[in-house]
Amino acid sequence: MSKRYTITAALPYTNGPIHIGHLAGVYVPADIYSRYLRLTGNDVAFICGSDEHGVPITIKAKNEGVSPQDIVDKYNAIIKQSFEEFGISFDNYSRTSAKIHHETASEFFKTLYDKGEFIEETTEQLFDEKANQFLADRFVTGTCPKCGNEEAYGDQCEKCGTSLNATDLINPKSALTGNVPTLKQTKHWFLPLDKHEAFLREWILEGHKNDWKPNVYGQVKSWIDDGLRPRAVTRDLDWGIPVPVEGAEGKVLYVWFDAPIGYISSTKEWAAREGKDWELYWKDKDTKLIHFIGKDNIVFHCIIFPAMLKAEGSYILPENVPANEFLNLEGNKLSTSKNWAVWLPEYLVDFPNQQDVLRYALTANAPEAKDNDFTWKDFQARNNNELVAIFGNFINRVVVLTNKYYNGIVPMPNEFSLIDLETLAEVKAFPNIISNSIERYRFREAQQELMNLARLGNKYLADEEPWKVIKVDEARVQTIMYVALQISSALATLSEPFLPFTSAKLKSILNVSSSDSTTENRIENSWKDIATKSILIPSGHQIGGAELLFSKIEDETIQKQLDKLIASKKANEAASRVVEPQKDTITFDDFTKLDIRVGTILEAEKMPKAKKLLVLKVDIGIDVRTIVSGIAESFTPEEVVGKRVTVLINLAPRELRGVESQGMILMTENEHGKLVFVNPDDTTVANGLHIS
């Protein structure tokens, strides 16, 4: 039976574009699930929008010298366009700066306020005297009281994932001025989460013990077991939705109060456009509500938002919140501030018409149960060894042979062999196998099963060898190609949730209906049809010519992407390099006391039983000196012989391990901490010449 689903994907924050971490964690799995539900005949509202309030946006606006509205307008357009080009099939993509959202969030707050669901308290909050303003969570950094991370924010430690209040931080500092903030009294409204603790314990810890992902259940249990406390739902800011009650001037709704209400306002926007009743998708008990999020949003979607919905009283609660873990990039944590990311807009330019390759690679390596790693080499291998060599190869052979033998007309089968019947029976099993995985939010497993169907097709062709049999038994080849075309037709439908662009292209090649087709004479197969119909593409049906579904990705293409990351890493190292402060000022007379000359290393050997020391013989023009230098960990003796060097020659001699050192060779370090000689670059400079 058809069911009604409201599917939400975490609202992306409009202070930057989308990257692969967002895609793997939230948007690709949510899209797979929504496309699958539509294919299986369900009523789906797939809802999202831009999250446009909160402190990071105001910080970015200050840094760029523009207004917060300028920032959100810029990135909302970028994000929305890249989602559309990537094929994320939202039914509605809204934004929290929209009038309908301001009205919905204000109304929601007012309803809870009128019901007495908030606690109004005057508390001490961190205040920056220099900036003359209260500091919202993200305007404060300090040491996490849980794990000791010295770069925790006032709302969350990104290292251990603990949600915090700004006043919890040890050694807090203002992100605006760097000053140590003071405490100052201010009035706010709090949602008493402790009041809802018993309900949350029963609803989640008892009711969803067996069907929620362990990472989600475990984090929620930890929070509840630790004891829930009132949480402020207002902030002292000038960017956001004004708190709609008297005495709240200069205050806005906390972004984590208003953002999830964005799902509701986006649904309202969609329903008004489509002539639907939005309340059915949020208030009818027969509707299933599913939130797709990353693990950093678990607390907000599993504790705070459900408590808000429960307090309001008329809304349904989520059936599941299948949060993913984090995706790393080439062994390092994704970082937007350090440009350690693969940005979706850039990918779409660098890999035109290859959206499905990234979808496939991210799903194959999705961080469903633990953090996972994206590498460009794996991306290349997934494309070349799986999409090209298995899926694409099978379809290409079937289409080429059908056009070659039958001018593109599906042949009439003759008697089916046992292999034919077994193969066709296996094809019928795949919809249920893939469904079972998708409905348990195991998208990696589901996609692997799709590829197993392509493998089945490849094996069938390889075993039956129609290109050989055609020479001796044309009737048999008609049956082989008929069976292969049934497999191809099944792939065209079952691939749609995972590879929507490929599915559409394959349906065009086979001249069968795509989900958005309006051509009446095309054949249409639903998800259910693959399991129940005996004929998916009939004899006599005309298919099109061969087109490659996928193309091989060469090493040079991948190297360009790796070079981008290397450039980012070097830029980060340069930006984070600490330059030592200037030493105490000296006079010119002090400087002239130093006798620094050009020299050449004539001999070098390791100091016995000393890890860092080399004993050098250095020609300094006046004489040949013995100098002991701590460079053995950076250079071998053979590497330094013949080196031109700069030597301080009037340094008082010093005995090191029984060897008298008669000077000092000048060195520095590069950005990697490797020692580098400070030496003249002109080979005509003679030993013994002064450096002044």
N, C-alpha and C positions, 0 to 999 in steps of 0.2 A: 504493500500500500504506500501511496505517496505520503510523505511527511513534510512538515514545515520546519525549516532550519534558519536560524540567524547566525551567520558566521562573521565574527569580527577578527580583524587583523590589527595588531598594535598600531596606534597612530604614529607615523614617523615624525620625528622632531624636525622642525623647519630651520635648523641652523647649519645644514649641510646636505649634500646629496645622499642617495642610497648607495650602500656598498654590499659586498657579498655576504658579510656577516648578517645584515638585516635580511637579505634574501633567503639564506639557508635557515636562519632561525625562525622566521615568521612567514614571509610572503609566498615563497614557493610551496611549502607544505599546505598553507591555507588555500592557495589556488588549486593545487592538486585535489584537495578535499572538496572544494566547492564545485569544480568542474565534474568530478566524479558524481556528486550528488545530483547535479543537473542531468547528467547522462542516464542516471538510474531513475529519472522521472520525479524527483522531489522538487518542492517549492523552496527556493533558496534566495535569501537576501545576504549577499556577501558585501560587508560594510567596512569602510575605512575612511580616512581623511587626515589632513595635516594637523599636528599638535602645535599650536602657534603661540602659546603663552609660556611663562616661566622665565627664570633668571638667565639661563645660558643665552637666550635670544637677546635679552637686554645687554648682557656683557658683549656679545658679538657686535651689536649695534653701536655701543660705546667705542669699541676698538676700531670700527670702520667709519665712525663719524657720521652715521646715518640713523634714521629712526627704526624702532623695532618693526614697524609696519613694512618698511622697505625690505628688511631682512626676510620676513615671512612671505612677502609677495614674491620675492626672487626665488626662494627655495621651494615654495609650494608649486610654482610653475615647473621648475626643474624636476622635482620628485614626481609630480603627476604625469608629465610627459614621458619620463623614463619608465614608469610603471606601464603606461599604455603601450609603448614600443616593445617592452619586454613581454607583454601578453598577460599581465596579471588582470584577471577578469572581474574586477570589482563591479558590483551592481551600482554602487554609489561611492564616490570619493569626494568628501566634503572638506571643510576646514573649520577650526574652532574660533576663527575670527568672524565667521558668518553670523548674520543677525539671528538666524534660527537657532544657532547654538547658544548665543548669549541669552536668548529668551528661555531656552530649555534648561540651561544650567541654573539661571537665576530662579526659575520656577521650582526646580528641584530643591534648591537650597531653601527657598521660602517655605515649601511644603514641610520639610524637616524642621525648620525653625518654628513654624506655627504649631507643629505637633510636640514641641518641646524636646526634640531629639538631640539638641546640642547643649553643651556646657559652655557658658560664657565666663571667661576668666581673664583677669589681669595678671600677666606673668612678666618675668624678666627675660628680655630677649637681647641678643647681641646687637650692639649699636656702634657704628663707626663715627667717632666724634669728628674726624677730619672731613669725611664725606657728608656728615650731618644726615645720616639715614640709618634705619634699621637694616640689618643684613639678613636677607633671605638665605635659605639653606646653601645654595650654590655660590653665594658670595663669601662663604666661609670655608677655609681649609684648615686642617690640623691633623693631629695624630689620632688614629682610630683606637678607641678604648678596648676593642676586641682583639685586634691582630697586630697593632703597633704600626700600621702603615702610616707614614708621615704625610701622605698626600690625599687623605680622605676628605670627602666633601661633607657639608653640614647635613645632607640628607641620606647619604649612603657611602659606604666604603667600597670602592670598585675592586679592591683586591680580595676581600673576604665575602663581599656581598651583603654585609650587615646593614640594615636600614637604621638610620641614626636621626637624632635631633641635633641641631647645631650646637646646643649647649652641652652635648655629650662629649664633644671633641676635647682632646688634651692639647694645650698650647694653640688655641685657635688664632687665626690671622684673617684679616679682611682681604678678600680678593680684589677689592677696589683700590686700596691704598697701601696694603701691606702692614697696616697698623694692627696692634693688638686691640681687639674690640672691648668695649665695656658693656656692662649689663644695664638695661634701662627698661622701665615698665611700659607695657603696651597691652591693649585688650584684644583678645582673639576668641574665636568660637571653635570648640573642639567636638569631634565625634567620639563618644565614649565607647571605644572598641571593647572595653572590659564588660560592658553591658550585654554585648552580643557574643561573649566567649562561649557560653553554654550552647547556644544555637550553632556556632561555627564548629564546635567540637563534635556535636551530633551530626551535622550536615556533612562535614568533610571527613573527620577522623573515623567516624563510624559508617556513614553512608557511602563514602567513596574510597574505602580502604582497598578495594580490589580492582577498581577500574581506572583510577588516576595514576599517572606515571610516577614511579618511585621518587624521582628528583623533585617533583611538584609536591607530592604528599609529604615527603620528608621535610622540606623547607617550611611548609605550613604547620606541620606538627611541632617543629622546633619553636616556631613563633608562639603558637598557642600554649605549649608546655611552659614557655618562659613567662607567660602571663601577659595578657594584652592590656594596653594603657590608652587613655584618651589621646587622640591625634588631632592636631590643629588643622582646620580646613580653610583657614584664611591666612593672608600674608600682608605685610606692610610693603606694598609695591604700587607703582603707577602704571604697570602694564599687565592687563588681564581683565577679567570680568569683575566689575565693582560688586562688593558685597551688598545685596539688596535689602538692607535693614537700616534703621536709624542708628546713628552713633558709630557707623562703620566707614566714615569718610577716610579716604587715603588707603583703603584696604581692598584687596581683590581676593577672589576665590583661589585657594591653593591649586596649582596646576594639576596635582594628582586627584583633586576633587572634580575639577571641571573636565579633564581629558577623557575619562571613561564615559562621561555623559555625552561626549562627542559621538559615541556609537549610536546613542539614541537619537540625537539631533540629525545625524547623517541618515538614519533610517527614516526619520520624518521627511527629510528632503526628498529622498528616493520615492517614498510612498505618495507624496503629493504629486510628483511628476508622473508616476505610473498609475495613479488613480487607485491606490491600494489603501488599506487600513493599517497604519503603522503599529497600532496597539496589538494586533494579532501576533506580531513578530517579537513583542517584548512582554506581553501580559497574558497570552493564552497558554494554558498549561500543556497543551499538545505541541507547542513549539520547542524545539531543541536549540539551546543557546550554547555556542562553542566559541571560546576565546583562543586565538593563536597568538602567542607572545614568546619573548625570550626569557631566560631564567631571571634576569634582573627585574622583571615586572611581576613575578609570581605573587609577592605579598600584596600588591595593589589590586590584582585581579582575583585573588582567592580569599582575601580577608577584608580589605578596605571597601572595594566596590560592592561585594556581596552584602557587607554590613549596611552600606548606603541603600541598596535595593531593598533589603529586608526592613530597614527603618521606614522607608517610604511606604511599603506595604502592598503595592499593586503589581510589582514586577516579578517575572520568573527569575530563577537563579541559573547560572551556567551548569550544563550537564557535564562538561569537561573543559579543562584548561591544559591542553597538551603542549606545555612549554618545552622548548629545546634548550640545550646547553649552548656554549659559545663556539664559534668557528674561529680558529687561528689561521694565520697566513704565513706560509713558508717557515713554520716553527716558532713564530712570534705572535703575541697578542695583537689583534687588530687595534689600530689607534688612529682616530680621525685627526687628532691634533698633530700627530707625527707623520701624517700622510702615508701610514703603513696600511694600505687598503687597496682593494680593487673596486673602483667606483663604477657604478652601473652606467652612467652617461658615457664614460670613457670606453667601457667595454663595447657598448653599442656602436661606437664609432670605429673602434679597432677591429671588431669582429662583426661586420655587417651581415645580417640575415643568419646569424648563428646564435640566436637566443636560446634555442633548445639545447645546444651543446652545454651552455652554462647551467641551464636548468637541470640537465642530466647529471653533470659533474657534481653540482651542489647536493642533489638528492642522493646520489650514490655515496656521498661522503658526509651526509647530514649529521649534525651533532645531536642525535635523538636521545641518547642515553648518557653521553659524556662529551666533553670538549673534543673537537676533531680538528684536523689540519687540512687546509686547502693548499695544494702546490700546483704550479703551472705545469710541471712534468706529468703529474697525475691527470690534470685536465686534458693534456695532449693525448695521453695514453687511453683515457676513457673514450675520447673521440675516435682516435685512429683504430684502436683494437676492439672496440665494442660497437659504437654507432656506425662507423664506416664498414668495418670488417664483418660484422654480424648482421645488424638490422639493414643497413644500406645495401650490403652485398646481396642479401636474400631478395629484397624487393627488386633490385636492378636486374638480377638474373631472371626472375619471373617475368618482368615486363618485357625485357629484351627478347626472351624466347617466345613469349606469347605473340609479340609483333612479328617475329621472324617466321614462326611456323603457321600462324593463323591470322595474320594481318590485324592483330589486336583484338580479335573476337574470342571470347571465352569459349573453349571447345566443349563439345558434348562428351561426357565421360562414358566409358564402356564399363566392363565388369570391374568392381572394386576388389583389390587384393586385401588380404588380412592386414598388411602394413597400412594401406589406405584407410581402412575402417578404424584401425587403432589410432592413426594420426588424427583423423577427423574427430574421434571421440575425445582425444586429448585436448584438441582446440576448444571443444565445448566446456571443458573443465576450467579453463583459465579465467573467465569472468568471476566465478565464485572464489577462486584462489586469490585473485588480485583484490576483490572486494573485501575478503576476510582480513587482509593485511591493511588496507586503507582504513577500514572501519575501526581498527585498533591503533590507528595513527602510526603504523609502521610503513612509512612511505619508501624507505630504502628497500625494504623487503618486497613491497609491491612492485617497484620499478624493476627489481631483479627478476621477478616473475614475468613481467612483460618481456624482458630480454630473453627469458627462457622460451617464450613462445617464438621469438625470432630464431633462437637456436634450434628449436624443433623444426622450423621451416628449412633452415640451412642443412640440417642433418638429413631431412627427408629428401631434399634435392641431391645432396651428395651421395646418398645411398642408392637412389633410383636412377640417377645419371641420364636424364632425358636426352641430353646432347649425344649420347652414345646409342641409346635405345631407338632413337628416331630412324636410325639406319636400318633397323631390322624389324621394328614393331611400331608402326605409326599409331595404331589404335591404343596401344598401351600408353604412349606419350600423351594422348588426349586426356586420359584419366589422371596421369601424373600432374599435368599442368592445371587441370581443373582443381585438383586438391591443393596445389600450391597457391592458386588464386583465392581459394577459400581462406587459407591461412593469411594471405596478404590482406584480405578484406577484414578479417578479425583484428589484425594489427592496426589497421586504419582507425578502427573505433576504439580499441582498448588503449591505444597510445595517447589519446586526446588529453587526459588529465596531466600526463607527464611531459609530452612533447607536442603541444598544441599546433605549432607551426608545421611540424613534420606531418602530423595527422591531417591537417588541411591540405598539404601538398600531395600526400599519398591518396587522399580521397579524390583530389582533382585528377591525378594520374589514372586512378581506377574508374573515374567517372561515376563515383557514388556520392551520396549526399554528405555534406558537412553539417555541423550543428546549426550553422547560420545560412544554409543554402535555401534558396527559394525556387530552384529549378524543379519543376514538377516531375519530369521524366527520369530523374535520377533515383537510384536505389538508396534506401535509407535503412541503416541497421542501428538499433539501440543496443545498449550494453546487454540487456536481457536477451536480445535476438541472437547474440553470439553463442549463448548457451542453449538456446531452444530451437532456432531455425535450422533445418537440414541444408538449406541452400542460402548462402550469404551473397553470392554474386552468380547470377544464372548463366547458363549456356546461351550463346547468342548475343551476350552483352558486349558492347564495344568499349574497350579501354583506350587510354591515350598512349602517347609515346613515352619512352624512357627519359627520366630526369634523375640526376643524382640527388638523393635526399641529404647526404652529408659529403663533405670534402675533407681530404686529409689536411691536417695542420702541420706545417713544417717546423723544423727546429729553429729557423731564423725568426719566425713569428713569436715563438715562445721566448727566445732570447731577448727580444725587444721588451717583453713584459718584465722579464727578470732584471733587465738593465734599468727599467723605470724604478723598480724596488730598490736596487743597489744605489741609485741616485738619491732616493728618499732617505735611505739609511745614512749615506754620507752627509746629507744635508742636516739630518738629525744630530749626528755626531758633532758636526761643526757648530750647530746651534747650542748644543749642551756642553761644549768644551769650556772648561773653567780656566780663565786666564789669571795667572797669579798677579796679585796687586803689586804696585811699584814698591821697591824697597826704600829705605831711608835715603834722603838726598845726600849726595857727596859733592865735594868741591872738585874743580878741575885739577887742582894739585893732587887730590886723592887718586884721580884717574891716571895721571901721568906716572904715578908710582908703579902701575901695572906694566910689565914688560911682556907684551903679547907678540909672538912672531909666527911666521909660516914655517912648517916643518914637513918632513916626509918619514913615514914609518918604514924602517929598514928590515926589522925582524919582529916576530911576535911568537910568544908561546904561552901556554896556560900555566898559571901559578899552581904548583902541586897542592892538592887537597883544598883548593879554593874554587867554589862554584862560579863566582862572578868576576874573578880577576884575570887579566892578561898582563904579562910582562913584556913591555915594548922597548925596542931600540929606536930612537927618533933622532934623525938628523935635523938640527935646528939652525944650521948655518955656522954657528959659533963652534959647536962640538956635537958629538953624538951622546944623547942623554938616555938613561934608563928611566922609564916612567911606568908605574903600575896604574892600570886603568880598569874600572869596574864595568867592562863592556862585554864580558865573556858570554853572557846570556843572549846578547844580540848579534854577536859576530864571532866567526871562527878565526883562529890565527891566520889562516890562509887568505881570508877575505880582506884583512886590513893591511897586509904587507903591500907597500907601494902607495898607500893612501896619502894624499896631501891633507894636512891637518893644521889646526890653529892651536898654539901651545902657550900657556902662561908659564914663562921660564924662570921668573924670579920668586916663585912660591917657595917658602922655606921647605927644605927636604924633610921627608917623613918616611919612617921605616914601616913597611907593611910585610908581615910574615918573614922578616929577616932580609928583605930587599929594600934598599933605599930608593924611594921614588923622588925624582928630581924635576918635577913640574906637573902640569895638569893639562890634559887635552880638553878643549871646549866641545861640549855636546849639547844637543837639545832633543826633544821628543816630537814625533809626528802625532796625528790625531788618534792613532792606534796604540800609542804608548811605546812605540819602537824608537830606540836611540838613533840619532842622525848626527853625522859629523858636521860641525860648522867649519867649512873650509873654503879657500879661494877657488873661484871657478875659472880663473885665467891660468893656464898651464905655464905661462911665461914668468909668473911670479916666483922669484928665487927663494930658496930656504934662507931663513935668517932675517928676512925683511920685516920691519916693524909693522904692526897693525895699530893704527891710531885714529 
